[in-house]
Amino acid sequence: MPDTSPLTRPEAKPRNKRGSTRARMLVSAVEVLRERGAAGVTIDEVLTRSGAPRGSVYHHFPDGRNQILFEALQMAGNTIGTVIDRDANGGGLPLVRTFVEHWERMLGDSDFTAGCPVVAAAIGPLDDEPRLTEVAGEIFDGWRAALGRAFAADGFDEPDAASLAVMCIAALEGAVVLCRSSRTVEPLREVVQQLEFLITSREFVRRNGMPTASHRGVHA
């Protein structure tokens, strides 16, 4: 069953055939990027998955494979970034939970073959597509900024909001890698449990200050 969560749902289907073929090719490229990394995104694989005719490649993508790869990465990053931007005012923890729900569906629906396409691009060989790492970094910067705004909406100051954003993205992306290698979503659930504890603890400190010795039941 395909994932139709807001983090992966494609844009409204184009009305013309040309747009539809182009969109199918990009969606297929995103799928391959998730599963096999940048090196796996070949024209043959994109055509096989999308069902597009070979002649459509340079019709829709004059620069060939490189253009497909870059636009697929941007599509993946922008789709997730749009959801983060949309829900940022709802606070950090609900947004973290949205990510977890998305990844549990994605991992289960793909039989643990799909990872994050932005991570796949970021860690790919530099001599393959050197600009992919740069573009992936820009996407991560956008995610961090948006998630930082979500924590700022919770009342955290800018340094704490930015730090929490980095921690959450790094922990969740790492958990996805562990889930793929162990073929279970348990690492993701364990990580989010710890993130929830961290976020609520930081919220307590923000509101009440650091506990003193007397608060901890320690007497001189």
N, C-alpha and C positions, 0 to 999 in steps of 0.2 A: 504493500500500500504506500503510495508516494506521500512524502511529508508536505503538508499544506499549512504549516505554521506560518505566522506573519514574518518570521525571520527568513523563510525560504520561498514564500509564495512569489511567483514571477509577476511582473507588471501586467496590466490588462492586456489581453491578447490583441495584437495588431490586427487591423481589419484587412489589410492587403496581403497578398500571398508573399510578396517579397519580404515584408516585415516579419511575417510569421516564420519563414524559413530562416531568416537571420537570427531571430530570437531563439529558435530551436537549436541552432548551431551553438549559440553562446551558452544556453542552459546545459547543453551536452558537454561543452568545454569546462564549465564549472564542475560538473559531476566528475569528469576525468581528473581535474586538478585536485579535487578533494581526495580521490582514491589513489592517484599515482604520482602526484606532484607535477611540476612544470614539465619535466622531461617526458611525461606520459601523454601530454596534450599534443597529439599529432593530427595532421589533417585527416588521415585515414580513419583514426578513431572517432574524431568528431563527426565525420560523414556517416560512419557506421551507426553511431548512436542516434544521430538526428534524422537519418533517412534522407538527408539533402543530396541533390545531385552534385557530382564533382565540379561541374561548371559553375556552381553557385559560389564557390570559394572566393575567387578573385572578383566576382561580381559584387558580392557583399563586403569582402575584406580585401581590398587592393594590395595591402601589404602582407597578405598571406598569414602564415602561422603566428608570426609575432603580433599582428593586430588582433587575431582571435584571442591569443593568450592574455594580452594586456586588457582587452575589453572584458574578458571573462573574469579576471581578477577584480577589475573595477566594479563589475556588476555584483559580484559576491560581497565586496566590501561595502558598497553603497546600500545594498538591500538590508544588511544587518545594521549599518549606520543609521539608516532612516528610522528603524524601530527604536534604536537607542535615543535618537534625537526626539522622537515623538513621545517617548515615555519617560524622559529624563526628569520631568517635574514631579513624577510620582515617587521619587526617592530611590536610593541605591539598592536596598535589599530586594524590593519587588522586581527591579530590573535584573538583578543577579538570578533570581528565581526563574524569570522568563528565559534567560540563557540556559539554565539547567534543564528546563522542560523541553526546550528546543533540541538540545544535544541528546537527551534521552530518546526522543523520537527519531532523530537523525541516525544515531548509532544503531538503534533497534531496527529501523526500516532498511538500513543498508547492510544488515548483518555484520556490523562493526567494520565495514570497509571505508566509510566516509569520515574524513577528518576535516579540519578547518582549511579551506583553500588559501587563506591569507598566510597561515603558518607554512603551508606547503610551498608557497611562493617565496616566503622569507628565508627559508632554510635550503632552497635549491642551490645547485652549483652556480657560483658567480660567473664562471666562464660560459655558462649556457645563456642566460638572459640577465646580465648584470643589473639592468634597470628594474627588474621585478622586485628585487630586495628593497630598492628605494621606494617603489610604489607601495609595497606591503607595509613599509615603515610609515608612510603617510597615512595609510588606512588605520593602522594601529594608533597613530597619534590622534586621529579623529575619534576613534572609539574611546580612548583614554580621556579626551577632553569632554566628550558627552557624558561618560559615566562619572567623571569628576563633577560635572554640573548636577548630576542626580544626587550625589552625596552633599553637594553644597545646598541643594534644596532641602536636605535633611537638617541643615544647620551647621555642618562642619565648616571650619575655615578652609581657605584655599589650599594650604599645604597638606592638611589632613585629607581633604577630599581627593586631591591628586594622588596621594600615596595609597589611599584605599582603592582607587580606580586601578592603579598599576597592580596592586596585590590581587585583586579579583580577576583581572584579565589573565595575568600570568598563571594563577592557580587553576582557573577553569580550563585554559588551553592545555596546561600540563595534564590535568585530569582526563581530558579527551584522549590524549596520547596513551595514557595508562589504560583507559577503557578499551581502546582499540587493541592493545597488546594483550590484555587479559580477557577480552571478549565478555566483559561484564560492565554494567554501569555503576558498580559499587564504588570505584575510586571517585567518580563524579559526586556521588551522594555523600561520601565521607568528606570530600573537600568542601562542598557547599555547607555541610554541617559546621565545619570549622570556621568558614567565612562568616556564617551567621553569628557564631559566638564572638568572633573578632569584632564584627560591626556593632553588635549590641553592646559589647563591652566598651568599645570606643565611645559609643553614644552615652553610656552611663558615666564615663569619665568626663565627657564633654559637659554633661549636665551637672555633675556633682563633684568633680575634681577627683584626684587620685585618692583611694582609700588610705586612711591613716592607720597606724598601728592599733589604735583602740577599736577602729571599725573592723579590723581583722581578728579582734579578740586577743591581741598580744598585749601583755601588760609589762611595764617596766619592772 
